[in-house]
Amino acid sequence: MAIDSVFDTVVDRRSSNSMKWACARQFLAADEAAADPLPMWVADTDFKAPRP
């Protein structure tokens, strides 16, 4: 039985009301926001939780 890693599935959380994605623009200058940076300032995962 093959077990897929939870890191193999991409989860797009940009519209999930996640502080990491929803609030980043409030803390950036206009030119910084225009660069579409990765929000690495919050330790919030974008991976699915492992199965129990």
N, C-alpha and C positions, 0 to 999 in steps of 0.2 A: 504494500500500500504506500503510495507516494504522498508525502505531506508537503503541501505548498506553504511557503513562508508567508507570513503576514506582510513581509516587505515586498512581495511580488505584485500586490494590488495597489494601484494608485487611487487615492481618495481625494477628490477635489472638494476642499472645504471652504472655498472662497465665498460661497453663499450660505454658509451654515451658521452665521452669527457668531463665529469664532473670533475672539478678541485679536488673535494673531493676524487674521486676514481683514476683519471689519474695521479695526481701529488704527491700523498702521498709518493711514493717510493723515490722521489727526495729529500725529507726532512728527511728520516729515515736512520739510520745506517743499515748495512746488517743484523745484528742479530734482530733488531727491525722489519724490513720488513719481515723476515722469520717467525715471530710470527703471521703474517696476522692480525694486529690490526684493530679495528673499527676506521675509520677516523672521530673522533668527534671534530676535530679542525676547521671544517668549518660548519657554520650554513646553511646547504643546505639540504633540505628535500628529502627523498627517497619515498615519498608518492605521489599519484596522486592528482592533484588539484581538489577541489570540483566542482561539476557541478553548473552552474549559476542558 
